[in-house]
Amino acid sequence: MMESQQLHVVFVPFPTPGHMLPMIDTARLFAKHGVNVTIITTHSNASTFQKSIDSDFNSGYSIKTQLIQFPSAQVGLPDGVENIKDGTSREILGKISRGIWMLQNPIEILFKDLQPDCIVTDMMHAWTVEAAAKLGIPRIHYYSSSYFSNCAYHFIMKYRPHDGLVSDTQKFTIPGFPHSIEMTRLQIPDWLREKSAATAYFEPIYQSEKRSYGTLYNSFHELESDYEKLNRSTLGIKSWSVGPVSSWVNKDDEKKANRGHMEEHGKEAEWLNWLNSKENESVLYVSFGSLTRLAHAQLVEIAHGLENSGRNFIWVVRKNDRDEGENSFLQDFEQRMKESKKGYIIWNWAPQLLILDHPATGGIVTHCGWNSILESLNAGLPMIAWPMFADQFYNEKLLVDVLKIGVPVGAKENKLWNSVSVEAVMKREEIVKAVDILMGSGQESIEMRMRAKKLGDAAKRTIEEGGHSYNTLIQLIDELKSLKKSKALDVKVN
């Protein structure tokens, strides 16, 4: 009896880290507030977060994963390649995307079997709007980036201010915004620049939001209230800001959340000792997220830029960015940094939250992925904005022009994440200039740091009991419970 009275919400994440992580955290928050939660995903994707789900379940929360088979053989992929981040070439990426598309049927069957009270699906699963409507279940659109970027997409799609410009580098202003935001054609995604096959893929995703019950954001009111307001008044759709979800869900679990990695990586002590030896706020953390691929020429410029800046830094370099060959440039560079004690390279995976929270860390170079921005903000850190693709150029504008806690490195072109751009290399001089502003002792730098710390405090307050994000989550759950009740009454009456 209790089971049927409990609100049941199904979550369907999209398999790429920037989308999946915040949705899993949000699902866990729902469970921690008394909701019965089911997450639908494939085996390999589940393995990345199953530990947290099991731990929540064992703590008495009602949460589980429902696994479906990824059609590896049918699309010609080896087992376990089920996430966009594994798309190392266009061909593999195409196969993974096809495999994800083929999951529609089994997911729809699960919706029918599970009969949830609500489904929360990633924006990329636009088809779930129809599936939910058929079953008479409310569908909530999960948007894993900022209100600012969603407004930018909608307004640029609607008014096309970039059409008819003389050149790709001529600036246009985003119409309808409360701040004057200038961009170039090259900085918006190519499917928006001109109509292409990709346009037909992306436009329905943004249309589907308008037909949903509402949109969930991993953002918080204090961070972008102007754009939260703009979003509601122009799109006319309900929205709920419940972020930053990663710091919320791990709030009481700081040590445990990172302990698993401690054992797996064994080398942590070394970077920690290195950080402990540095003065407060003297280290720059450099990370480009889990998808970005950098050309060798760009790695060389970053290395020289960091070295020439004379600042301490920790740089996360992906294994696939490593040069082949015995005497490779990066290994020599790493050796030189070890001797000078100025820099530290972490290969492949870094415990980002621990590094950002360390008192020695004073700023971050980021690709402007929304999760990284929120994690940096939570630690009260200003940022060097180096966007690469998708919504990242909009997020850069939010950091630099609206919040004024970011220094632009000067990135000019929005490229597909898995294409390595050789011509658009940022030069070491630009990098040094940005680092000097961010880590410097000038008035601009001091004010930027103060603003970042203020937002960091707001990020911590909003998820406490009585805070804005906290209250919003409770309101949303209550609203879904009333919907469930009125539905049950309708059934009785009829």
Steps between C-alpha positions, in 0.01 A plus 500: 500500500778737605679426172205613285459821702865594462578728208685303229726697263700345214822667381648442153851649469683558172830308490764770499671617823383864493137389476506179699676614818262784594194289421618212719570747782151647454341155505684427826370828648142401415555166676651674804178702522275195514430434131512147355757536218583278202790587267485339153841447343731245336747269678825679425356843584352373826838367610631857530251601772358173639710526818322820608158352421574187704624710788180714493286187480683347796440823694127438462416713195270366230724511192605246238637469148302320232741363241436468129724333244703730274476366141880474458501212253225651285686828451841332472660612827706304752329430833516781752524787248174672597589858583552801271841556660615168344437646152863549413428525127201626302423143396490365857304805614245433226461139615459600865237759403316236296512263796354767731225568247414126493436504877172687449292187468624318812472824700140554386415144602647571843290816534191284441614232747609738774203740468688781682334821620750713310795453265806726503696459178807669363436772240665278237220242532246726325287198396398440864252792473279286275560184701392675822198663335378160374509366855360818657811547715662843552844527337758734650773623265844483668732777385855442619635849431418863585178697455720750316604248234146367454368854449784569255415188295130586485551868413766439235287222346194725497651831378811377315697823564809342340343464156619751245818601682791597277747256658529220754686729737255793487317533833125485560308567822269233644148649473273526803770465766517723812878535445669596176663174387707502182605190310623400155355239265801278565423485871156347459462128421527418130142361484376847599738685265333349197237235454642148468411140582602575858243784515224246441641303797533792744196717428245238620697476827431868572141472373432204728565715805195714422282187500631370831349545845800716590880514508742404776824698520824425679534870578402727787292814529778721641727416206283596203166634621473741202512211257276278713243782473561552126465127441162482673359814341609422142477121484197502726597170656537407866853453621666390822858585604631234736878540465782468560399134530847346529592694814151447642487124460855456636460760772510266799724256323805709417757239602310194385425650158869516423626202693430249224736686270765529769543124508480457126756761413762457771698799361281759664741555786755638255286778350360575845848542646585724207188715559561508876844650435349800318373831635126567523334593170829471307418199279313505168305182420476419127239254370304473176237245602443145388426557129742763369773382264798733461742514208867444581579858394247624757649287780841652421359855525321419829820355648708805402222739605479343846877490538548860378231628735727411791200378705452165672260272314340154498411387147279202419606343169286230340676180393379553142675840494834332569751500217625167389874452490759448768634852547167669476466867571257463790715251688801730474283788613371297795859421601597867480202600715588236758845650532378859523205395725293759308256267332339162549346285225222252582439247224144421399286520814522755781303526826372840388285582806789437738736716296249786461429501874868504597606835654802520266277507190431856389337466158417264215542486123175343378333398172183657647312172537212573738593236760858630525373858531269404787774305677741796468230740618423282796867528597476880449759504219528741205560347155689536176236425238616286209184367332525227236155384378121481555366738769847589631531829311172620656622396845818699437289812440310438824828472696675794335227755413224432753653351816842662439692211654670381182789605277462404132801334341362609161364173353346571162341188356234256614609159362353153540662362817671205333656700218850615583543854376852570379446848356323651804793467740509748789850642531711492817499882523118502526516233769760692703288818472187325633691330783651834606157661526343207684780430749633855525479749785340784302165655594317310222634166628415576863143601414453194282611274784263673741206454265588131452516446878162669545342270242671205671329595827166535321549154343546350846203683654252417224515124569461532878158452657303817425729594209363575154599174326396297806154657508458464124568125511249453784238705308553293184465170688183630672358611166561157348335338804186714455493408130514134598216548753272686259563232237402229748182696581415532129536125465268442798238744370504349153 
